Amino acid sequence: MFLRVKPSDIFGSVYIQISKSDVHRALIASFLAKGESVLKPWMENVGIDITATKEAISNFADFKLEKDCLKVIPKDKNIDNIIIDVKESGSSLRLLIPVVSALGINAKFIGSKKLFSRPLDVYKKIWLNQGLTFDLKKDSLTIKGKLKSGDFNVEGNISSQFISGLLFALPLLEGNSKIIIEGELESAPYVMMTLKTLKSAKIETSKKSDNSVIEVFGSQEYSPINYEIESDWSHAAFFAAAGALGGEVALYGLNKYSIQGDKEILNILKFMGASIVYNEDGSITIKKNLRLNSLDIDILNIPDLAPVIVALASTAKGTTKLYNARRLKYKESDRINDLKESFNKIGAKITTTEDEIFIEGVEKLKGGKTSSHNDHRIAMALCVASIVCENEIIINDGESINKSSFNFIEQFKSIGVKLEEKE
């Protein structure tokens, strides 16, 4: 499927969908609990990744949808030699590998071939050191044996999902464990989200103030949770950017006190020159002022904002620099090079290094044919960029958006974007 997106004036309001990161964590804590949990509000339109996690844990839990709530009812976990399809979801895979192993369940994970080419060396090293099976192939991963407690050395500059996966697993083991983080912890807000979810399930941990060591106490039981799912700041960023570039958008459902790192989009927009208004009804309105200004932005803790920042910076005054960007290479695509290629095709002026992205702002983007590289965030960022194009954009692999949202296109059209889906 490709998307045809025309330059548009923007005006409207959007209720932001529930946070993908928050839902992954809440679902895992729920199926590990001793009793029924309730997650609310629940939306069935959150995308393929959440579907993957929900279907994966259907091996261990039943679900009951009531109004806007999802009830998670754990089942007997006395199962073995199961197949878990995580589709294209790196989060589902990385969060579930240690949990399944901590339960002593032998499992084969399957999914897209591209998924298993993404880094898993952190887990492989741990599994082999403990004498466990970690059989990684082009299209699957088979794990056998029960994870044991101990000290786990993890580099801070790899995906925080490895740390989060261990955090969910280690309370289930006999004996206390430590996660020793070597170097600076990148994407720290995602680890903080995991610790918040664990706390809601009455799981005890202890963290050094500099994030260098997290101690996890063993032989704990997850308590059922009555969990309020936050709206998704990562998703909201695309609508906020649309307002800043093309008119005015009011965002509903967001927690301005959230610990989600991507809440930083508001500060970025403010310093670039957009108008941010906090309304009495709890909504946040983002308005276009004059042409945006360039910035130097550290994306160490906000890597998922890189695509939408590139869209914003493409027509900003001056040159915007994104640094600490090296981990973008291991996202759903090689986001450093693929962002450059996708946006330069429509008239942007982007150069890159291994760790930086430089965006020299132009007055207007040209538009034309380009590709999302099957990356949902690049596809959504290109939709945002259409607002400041002279001509329409045609985006290949538009269906990649479904990875994180089944209703992004309808919501984007509702704020005035002229967008067509074509087979």
Backbone torsions as a table, in degrees:
resi	resn	phi	psi	omega
1	MET	NA	140.5	172.1
2	PHE	-121.5	158.3	-179.4
3	LEU	-111.3	134.7	173.7
4	ARG	-109.3	113.9	-173.7
5	VAL	-123.6	123.8	-176.2
6	LYS	-103.0	153.3	175.4
7	PRO	-54.6	137.8	-171.8
8	SER	-144.9	153.6	167.3
9	ASP	-91.2	141.0	-170.2
10	ILE	-111.8	130.3	171.7
11	PHE	-160.5	133.1	176.9
12	GLY	156.5	-170.2	179.8
13	SER	-137.0	152.8	-176.6
14	VAL	-140.3	133.9	169.2
15	TYR	-90.7	117.9	-172.9
16	ILE	-76.1	135.4	-177.4
17	GLN	-67.0	165.4	-178.9
18	ILE	-66.4	152.3	-174.1
19	SER	-70.2	123.8	178.0
20	LYS	-59.4	-45.3	-179.0
21	SER	-63.4	-40.4	-179.8
22	ASP	-67.4	-39.9	-178.2
23	VAL	-67.5	-44.8	176.2
24	HIS	-49.3	-50.0	-174.6
25	ARG	-68.4	-41.8	-179.1
26	ALA	-65.4	-39.4	178.9
27	LEU	-63.2	-42.1	-178.6
28	ILE	-67.6	-45.6	177.7
29	ALA	-60.5	-35.2	-177.3
30	SER	-68.7	-43.8	-177.0
31	PHE	-73.7	-19.1	177.4
32	LEU	-85.2	-10.0	-174.5
33	ALA	-76.0	158.8	175.4
34	LYS	-94.6	73.8	-179.1
35	GLY	138.4	175.3	-173.3
36	GLU	-77.7	133.4	176.0
37	SER	-112.2	156.2	179.2
38	VAL	-125.5	125.1	177.5
39	LEU	-111.8	129.1	-178.6
40	LYS	-150.8	151.0	-10.3
41	PRO	-71.9	152.5	178.0
42	TRP	-110.6	135.2	177.1
43	MET	-127.2	137.0	-179.2
44	GLU	-89.4	7.7	-173.3
45	ASN	-110.8	23.0	-170.1
46	VAL	-81.8	-9.7	173.6
47	GLY	114.1	175.0	-172.9
48	ILE	-64.6	-37.2	-176.5
49	ASP	-61.3	-44.7	179.6
50	ILE	-69.6	-37.3	174.1
51	THR	-57.4	-39.8	179.9
52	ALA	-62.9	-46.0	179.8
53	THR	-65.7	-42.9	-178.8
54	LYS	-63.0	-45.0	179.9
55	GLU	-68.3	-35.0	179.2
56	ALA	-63.5	-42.6	-177.4
57	ILE	-84.6	-0.3	172.9
58	SER	-65.4	-14.3	170.6
59	ASN	-64.5	-25.4	-171.0
60	PHE	-119.5	-5.8	-175.2
61	ALA	-155.0	153.8	170.1
62	ASP	-101.8	160.1	-178.7
63	PHE	-126.7	145.9	175.9
64	LYS	-138.0	119.6	-179.4
65	LEU	-93.1	122.9	178.4
66	GLU	-131.1	112.6	-177.4
67	LYS	54.0	-118.1	-178.1
68	ASP	-104.4	21.5	-178.6
69	CYS	-116.6	146.6	170.9
70	LEU	-112.9	121.7	175.0
71	LYS	-94.4	132.2	179.3
72	VAL	-112.5	117.2	-175.1
73	ILE	-114.1	103.5	-177.0
74	PRO	-60.1	145.3	176.5
75	LYS	-108.8	172.6	174.8
76	ASP	-59.8	128.3	-178.3
77	LYS	-97.0	18.2	177.7
78	ASN	-82.9	64.7	-179.2
79	ILE	-128.8	165.8	-178.0
80	ASP	-157.4	162.1	177.2
81	ASN	51.7	55.8	-178.4
82	ILE	-101.5	159.2	174.0
83	ILE	-109.1	129.0	-178.4
84	ILE	-120.3	115.7	-179.6
85	ASP	-94.1	111.1	-179.8
86	VAL	-100.9	8.7	175.5
87	LYS	54.0	-117.2	-179.2
88	GLU	-109.4	14.1	-169.1
89	SER	-92.1	105.6	174.5
90	GLY	-64.4	-35.5	178.7
91	SER	-62.6	-47.4	-179.7
92	SER	-58.2	-45.8	-177.7
93	LEU	-64.0	-52.1	-173.4
94	ARG	-70.3	-31.6	178.8
95	LEU	-76.2	-32.4	-173.1
96	LEU	-88.9	-26.6	-177.3
97	ILE	-52.4	-55.6	-177.8
98	PRO	-69.6	-30.2	179.5
99	VAL	-64.6	-47.5	179.9
100	VAL	-62.1	-40.6	179.2
101	SER	-67.8	-37.2	177.9
102	ALA	-64.4	-28.9	177.0
103	LEU	-79.3	-6.0	179.5
104	GLY	75.8	25.7	-177.0
105	ILE	-101.9	127.2	172.6
106	ASN	-78.8	132.8	-173.1
107	ALA	-148.0	152.8	172.3
108	LYS	-116.6	119.9	176.4
109	PHE	-92.9	130.7	175.8
110	ILE	-123.3	165.0	-179.6
111	GLY	166.8	-160.7	-178.4
112	SER	-67.7	145.9	179.7
113	LYS	-59.6	-36.9	-178.9
114	LYS	-60.0	-35.1	-177.6
115	LEU	-61.0	-41.2	-174.8
116	PHE	-82.2	-1.9	172.2
117	SER	-90.2	-10.3	177.1
118	ARG	-78.6	154.5	-170.5
119	PRO	-58.6	131.2	172.1
120	LEU	-133.9	14.3	-174.1
121	ASP	-61.2	-30.8	180.0
122	VAL	-57.6	-49.6	179.2
123	TYR	-69.4	-41.0	-178.3
124	LYS	-56.0	-43.7	-179.6
125	LYS	-63.0	-44.4	179.9
126	ILE	-62.5	-47.6	-176.4
127	TRP	-62.4	-45.6	-178.4
128	LEU	-68.1	-36.9	177.5
129	ASN	-63.7	-29.8	179.1
130	GLN	-91.8	4.6	178.8
131	GLY	74.2	24.1	-179.4
132	LEU	-98.1	163.2	178.6
133	THR	-86.5	129.5	175.6
134	PHE	-138.2	87.0	-171.8
135	ASP	-102.5	95.0	-176.2
136	LEU	-95.2	124.2	176.1
137	LYS	-119.0	179.9	-176.8
138	LYS	-63.2	-29.7	-174.4
139	ASP	-128.5	15.1	-178.4
140	SER	-164.9	166.1	172.7
141	LEU	-139.3	126.6	175.8
142	THR	-110.8	127.6	176.1
143	ILE	-119.4	141.8	178.3
144	LYS	-140.5	143.7	178.9
145	GLY	102.1	160.8	-176.2
146	LYS	-99.7	127.7	177.2
147	LEU	-60.5	143.8	179.3
148	LYS	-114.6	150.6	179.5
149	SER	-68.9	166.2	179.7
150	GLY	154.0	-160.9	176.8
151	ASP	-98.9	131.4	-176.7
152	PHE	-120.6	111.4	178.3
153	ASN	-88.8	121.5	-177.3
154	VAL	-131.1	131.3	177.4
155	GLU	-70.0	135.4	-176.9
156	GLY	-72.0	-15.3	-175.4
157	ASN	-95.7	13.6	172.9
158	ILE	-102.0	-177.5	-177.1
159	SER	-60.4	132.7	176.9
160	SER	-64.9	-14.7	179.8
161	GLN	-63.5	-28.6	176.4
162	PHE	-65.4	-42.8	179.1
163	ILE	-66.1	-43.3	179.4
164	SER	-63.1	-41.3	178.0
165	GLY	-59.4	-44.4	177.2
166	LEU	-64.6	-38.9	179.9
167	LEU	-60.4	-38.2	177.4
168	PHE	-70.6	-32.9	-172.5
169	ALA	-83.9	-40.9	-168.6
170	LEU	-63.2	-32.1	177.3
171	PRO	-61.9	-20.5	-177.2
172	LEU	-80.6	-12.4	-172.9
173	LEU	-92.7	154.9	172.7
174	GLU	-74.4	131.1	179.5
175	GLY	93.9	149.1	179.8
176	ASN	-77.0	155.5	179.3
177	SER	-133.4	159.9	173.4
178	LYS	-129.8	136.8	168.5
179	ILE	-102.2	114.5	-178.2
180	ILE	-102.4	113.9	-173.4
181	ILE	-95.3	117.5	-176.5
182	GLU	-91.4	120.5	-176.5
183	GLY	83.1	-174.3	-177.5
184	GLU	-71.9	135.8	177.7
185	LEU	-76.4	116.4	177.2
186	GLU	-91.7	152.5	-175.6
187	SER	55.4	39.5	-178.2
188	ALA	-55.6	-36.1	-179.2
189	PRO	-57.1	-30.9	179.9
190	TYR	-69.6	-35.2	175.3
191	VAL	-67.6	-39.2	177.6
192	MET	-62.8	-36.2	176.2
193	MET	-63.0	-40.7	178.3
194	THR	-63.5	-44.4	179.4
195	LEU	-62.9	-35.8	177.3
196	LYS	-64.1	-43.8	178.8
197	THR	-64.4	-42.9	178.2
198	LEU	-60.3	-42.0	179.4
199	LYS	-61.3	-38.6	179.7
200	SER	-64.5	-26.2	178.7
201	ALA	-95.1	14.3	177.0
202	LYS	64.7	30.4	175.1
203	ILE	-93.1	130.2	-175.8
204	GLU	-97.3	132.2	173.9
205	THR	-138.0	167.2	177.1
206	SER	-138.9	126.7	-174.5
207	LYS	-122.6	135.3	172.3
208	LYS	-67.8	149.5	-175.1
209	SER	-62.8	-26.1	179.9
210	ASP	-92.1	9.7	178.4
211	ASN	65.2	15.7	-175.5
212	SER	-79.7	-26.5	-179.3
213	VAL	-140.8	133.2	171.9
214	ILE	-121.3	120.8	177.9
215	GLU	-96.7	133.9	-179.6
216	VAL	-122.2	123.1	-177.5
217	PHE	-81.7	139.9	-174.5
218	GLY	-86.7	172.7	176.2
219	SER	55.7	40.1	177.3
220	GLN	-97.6	158.7	174.5
221	GLU	-115.6	134.4	174.9
222	TYR	-73.3	130.9	174.4
223	SER	-89.8	149.3	175.2
224	PRO	-58.1	148.7	-178.2
225	ILE	-120.0	145.5	168.8
226	ASN	-110.5	95.0	-159.2
227	TYR	-110.1	125.8	176.4
228	GLU	-92.3	110.7	-177.9
229	ILE	-81.0	131.9	178.3
230	GLU	-78.4	157.4	169.5
231	SER	-74.7	163.4	-165.3
232	ASP	-97.5	109.0	178.4
233	TRP	-68.1	-32.3	177.8
234	SER	-61.2	-42.4	179.5
235	HIS	-71.8	-40.3	-179.1
236	ALA	-60.5	-28.8	-176.0
237	ALA	-57.3	-35.0	-178.7
238	PHE	-69.0	-37.6	178.6
239	PHE	-74.8	-36.8	175.9
240	ALA	-61.8	-42.8	178.8
241	ALA	-64.3	-38.2	177.9
242	ALA	-60.5	-42.1	177.4
243	GLY	-64.1	-41.9	-178.2
244	ALA	-66.5	-29.9	-178.3
245	LEU	-92.6	-28.8	-166.9
246	GLY	-129.9	2.6	-179.1
247	GLY	156.0	-102.8	-175.3
248	GLU	-159.3	130.8	178.0
249	VAL	-136.6	133.0	173.6
250	ALA	-103.1	130.1	-178.0
251	LEU	-108.0	129.4	-178.8
252	TYR	-114.1	150.7	172.0
253	GLY	94.2	-2.7	-174.9
254	LEU	-86.3	145.0	175.0
255	ASN	-96.6	109.4	-176.9
256	LYS	-71.8	-10.7	176.9
257	TYR	-101.1	11.7	-176.9
258	SER	-60.2	151.9	173.1
259	ILE	-91.6	3.5	175.5
260	GLN	-61.0	127.7	-177.2
261	GLY	-61.6	-32.3	-174.2
262	ASP	-75.0	-0.3	168.1
263	LYS	-59.2	-19.5	-179.8
264	GLU	-60.2	-15.2	178.7
265	ILE	-56.1	-33.0	-179.7
266	LEU	-66.6	-41.8	177.5
267	ASN	-65.9	-39.5	178.5
268	ILE	-61.6	-47.1	179.4
269	LEU	-63.4	-39.5	179.3
270	LYS	-60.9	-47.4	-178.0
271	PHE	-73.0	-22.0	175.0
272	MET	-79.9	-13.9	173.6
273	GLY	113.4	4.7	176.8
274	ALA	-76.2	160.8	177.3
275	SER	-94.3	129.0	178.6
276	ILE	-118.8	123.0	-179.4
277	VAL	-123.8	125.5	175.4
278	TYR	-94.2	113.9	-173.8
279	ASN	-88.7	158.4	-178.0
280	GLU	-63.4	-27.6	-179.5
281	ASP	-82.7	6.5	178.4
282	GLY	92.6	-9.7	179.0
283	SER	-78.3	164.6	178.9
284	ILE	-126.3	124.9	-179.0
285	THR	-105.3	130.8	176.9
286	ILE	-113.8	123.5	-176.9
287	LYS	-120.8	147.3	173.0
288	LYS	-73.8	135.4	168.9
289	ASN	-108.1	-122.7	174.2
290	LEU	-88.3	-169.5	177.7
291	ARG	-58.2	137.8	-178.0
292	LEU	-67.7	157.7	178.0
293	ASN	-98.6	157.4	176.9
294	SER	-82.2	161.5	-179.5
295	LEU	-146.5	159.8	163.1
296	ASP	-99.6	124.3	-171.9
297	ILE	-128.7	124.3	174.6
298	ASP	-83.5	115.4	-177.9
299	ILE	-104.2	20.6	179.4
300	LEU	-51.1	-46.1	-176.6
301	ASN	-100.6	-0.4	-177.8
302	ILE	-133.4	49.3	-174.7
303	PRO	-61.5	-29.5	-177.8
304	ASP	-72.1	-12.3	176.4
305	LEU	-83.9	-10.8	-175.6
306	ALA	-53.9	-47.7	-178.3
307	PRO	-60.8	-43.3	-178.0
308	VAL	-71.8	-31.4	175.5
309	ILE	-66.0	-39.1	176.7
310	VAL	-59.3	-42.2	177.8
311	ALA	-61.5	-43.8	179.6
312	LEU	-65.0	-42.1	-173.7
313	ALA	-77.4	-17.0	-174.2
314	SER	-60.0	-29.6	178.9
315	THR	-120.5	17.7	177.6
316	ALA	-79.3	158.9	176.7
317	LYS	-72.1	128.7	177.8
318	GLY	87.8	-164.7	-176.9
319	THR	-114.5	123.6	176.5
320	THR	-92.1	136.9	179.3
321	LYS	-117.5	124.6	171.0
322	LEU	-104.8	124.7	-179.0
323	TYR	-125.7	169.0	-168.5
324	ASN	58.8	47.7	-173.4
325	ALA	-104.7	3.5	-169.0
326	ARG	-58.8	-31.8	-176.7
327	ARG	-72.7	-10.9	177.0
328	LEU	-61.9	-21.6	-179.2
329	LYS	-63.3	-21.7	-174.0
330	TYR	-112.4	23.8	176.0
331	LYS	-84.8	-157.8	-178.7
332	GLU	-59.4	-23.2	170.9
333	SER	-140.2	180.0	170.3
334	ASP	-78.6	86.0	-168.3
335	ARG	-65.3	-25.2	177.8
336	ILE	-64.0	-55.7	-176.5
337	ASN	-77.0	-34.9	-176.9
338	ASP	-73.3	-34.8	173.1
339	LEU	-61.9	-44.3	178.7
340	LYS	-58.7	-49.0	-177.6
341	GLU	-64.3	-46.6	-176.2
342	SER	-63.4	-42.7	-176.5
343	PHE	-81.1	-34.9	177.3
344	ASN	-64.2	-29.1	177.3
345	LYS	-64.2	-25.3	-179.8
346	ILE	-104.6	15.0	171.4
347	GLY	106.2	5.1	176.6
348	ALA	-76.2	164.1	176.8
349	LYS	-121.8	91.9	-174.6
350	ILE	-122.1	133.7	171.3
351	THR	-125.2	158.6	-175.6
352	THR	-140.8	158.2	164.9
353	THR	-122.2	-170.2	177.5
354	GLU	-65.4	-24.3	-171.2
355	ASP	-129.2	4.0	-173.7
356	GLU	-141.8	153.4	172.3
357	ILE	-128.4	127.2	178.4
358	PHE	-112.3	125.0	-179.6
359	ILE	-118.6	107.8	176.3
360	GLU	-86.4	115.7	-175.0
361	GLY	-67.4	140.6	174.5
362	VAL	-115.5	164.5	-179.3
363	GLU	-63.1	-46.5	-179.7
364	LYS	-145.0	144.6	168.9
365	LEU	-79.5	154.6	-176.1
366	LYS	-83.0	-36.3	-170.5
367	GLY	92.0	-169.1	-179.6
368	GLY	117.0	-167.9	-177.3
369	LYS	-86.8	139.4	177.9
370	THR	-154.8	-179.9	-177.0
371	SER	-130.3	148.1	174.4
372	SER	-87.0	-6.4	-173.8
373	HIS	55.7	31.7	-179.6
374	ASN	56.9	33.7	-179.4
375	ASP	-115.1	116.7	-173.5
376	HIS	-59.5	-39.0	-177.2
377	ARG	-74.0	-32.6	174.2
378	ILE	-67.2	-41.9	178.6
379	ALA	-59.7	-45.3	-179.5
380	MET	-68.2	-36.7	177.9
381	ALA	-65.3	-36.8	176.9
382	LEU	-66.5	-36.6	174.8
383	CYS	-60.0	-41.4	176.8
384	VAL	-63.0	-43.8	-177.6
385	ALA	-62.8	-25.3	180.0
386	SER	-57.5	-26.8	-177.5
387	ILE	-62.1	-30.7	-176.5
388	VAL	-111.8	29.1	177.1
389	CYS	-99.9	152.2	173.2
390	GLU	-75.3	-35.0	-177.7
391	ASN	-128.6	173.5	-178.8
392	GLU	-67.2	157.6	172.3
393	ILE	-108.3	137.9	171.8
394	ILE	-114.3	117.7	-173.2
395	ILE	-110.0	117.5	173.6
396	ASN	-74.0	158.6	178.2
397	ASP	59.5	39.0	-179.0
398	GLY	-63.9	-24.2	-179.1
399	GLU	-67.2	-12.0	178.3
400	SER	-60.1	-23.3	178.7
401	ILE	-57.9	-30.6	-178.4
402	ASN	-62.2	-15.0	177.8
403	LYS	-58.4	-37.8	-177.5
404	SER	-116.9	-9.3	180.0
405	SER	-163.7	132.1	175.2
406	PHE	-90.2	-9.6	-177.1
407	ASN	-124.9	15.6	178.5
408	PHE	-57.2	-45.1	-175.7
409	ILE	-62.5	-45.2	179.4
410	GLU	-63.8	-41.4	179.3
411	GLN	-67.4	-37.8	179.8
412	PHE	-66.5	-39.2	176.4
413	LYS	-65.0	-31.2	-176.8
414	SER	-68.4	-19.5	177.9
415	ILE	-98.9	11.2	172.2
416	GLY	109.8	-1.3	-178.8
417	VAL	-73.9	130.1	178.6
418	LYS	-86.9	101.7	-170.4
419	LEU	-135.7	132.5	176.8
420	GLU	-125.4	142.0	173.5
421	GLU	-98.6	131.9	-179.7
422	LYS	-130.0	137.5	177.4
423	GLU	-79.9	NA	NA
